[in-house]
């Protein structure tokens, strides 16, 4: 009793605090809470109910169309709204995942949408694990806890996994796992880590080919760090390279045989380059030039075939670039700004676009600030963060940006944001009082 008031402890509150003391450091509970929030939002917001006015094209877009063709026994083909034959427009893994779900639960059904968005939510929730491990390795246990929970509960990072049937969330998980493995390989003995490195990169390349922009830098960083401590890497690099090549070669062989010429994992770079570079280019994605949005382009694609169409579009783009390199460089600057600061008209509700882009820009500024501080303080892995942020976005500076294109590296950006905020808080409390 104090001042005539009896204080009693609430058993339910005490039980929650006891649970939270354990759960806050538990990767299991991070993943469970993250998945529950994502899947719960899918159910509450009915995001699995895709519109049918576009013949279900918004259900997976090109990947959904390819998945449908696979499920119908037509092979890896028909990425658009018409029957156009074999394709290499997209890398293979996610369309095959869509096809498997379509075979089990029906093509373009609500249950298939629910399963696919649920899988995306699981990929996103599992990303809490490498986020925690990366932050702990590079910074501290406390920062790892905050970074993991930030990813688990922050609404903006849930958008892509709850609304888009696409590989975005899987790509974020893969690049986070690769980043963590790089940190582990720095002082790991044996070849098993290198085998995992090659396997993860093979899966990443078959999921989102753009991720491969980070492959050379990640491998060289590991080699350099190991060489500083006198550890040999040649056998490991050879094994990882062999595994990576073994993963991607079957698809390269398929593409080359199908189209009668040597072709890498995807075919569409020239078309994407032309969408971003041509008359009236403004640094954004001009969807009206895409075959799915433009009748004349769709006709050209069908008449010429995929390979000839992409080659022609690439020639047009290169001609435009060569006409005025200064104009091309100014477009690259715009695309850099839009990649990190938000694309104009990035919201379905125009009035919300400035607010949305302001938040997007603020998060980028915090991440760059955190990177700069980590480099100055020589935090472990700081230069690996640098190379990721330098290399991965580079292809989008010459084609066009989209908010989705930043998501695969947002786990690492989130860690840097938490780091700089924690450093600012530490500096505040360390100020001498007057």
HELIX and SHEET records of a PDB file:
HELIX    1   1 UNK A   11  UNK A   23  1                                  13    
HELIX    2   2 UNK A   27  UNK A   45  1                                  19    
HELIX    3   3 UNK A   61  UNK A   71  1                                  11    
HELIX    4   4 UNK A   92  UNK A  105  1                                  14    
HELIX    5   5 UNK A  110  UNK A  138  1                                  29    
HELIX    6   6 UNK A  141  UNK A  153  1                                  13    
HELIX    7   7 UNK A  155  UNK A  158  5                                   4    
HELIX    8   8 UNK A  159  UNK A  163  1                                   5    
HELIX    9   9 UNK A  168  UNK A  185  1                                  18    
HELIX   10  10 UNK A  192  UNK A  207  1                                  16    
HELIX   11  11 UNK A  209  UNK A  214  5                                   6    
HELIX   12  12 UNK A  215  UNK A  228  1                                  14    
HELIX   13  13 UNK A  234  UNK A  259  1                                  26    
HELIX   14  14 UNK A  269  UNK A  276  1                                   8    
HELIX   15  15 UNK A  287  UNK A  289  5                                   3    
HELIX   16  16 UNK A  295  UNK A  304  1                                  10    
HELIX   17  17 UNK A  306  UNK A  323  1                                  18    
HELIX   18  18 UNK A  325  UNK A  341  1                                  17    
HELIX   19  19 UNK A  350  UNK A  352  5                                   3    
HELIX   20  20 UNK A  353  UNK A  376  1                                  24    
HELIX   21  21 UNK A  382  UNK A  391  1                                  10    
HELIX   22  22 UNK A  394  UNK A  398  1                                   5    
HELIX   23  23 UNK A  404  UNK A  407  1                                   4    
HELIX   24  24 UNK A  410  UNK A  430  1                                  21    
END                                                                             
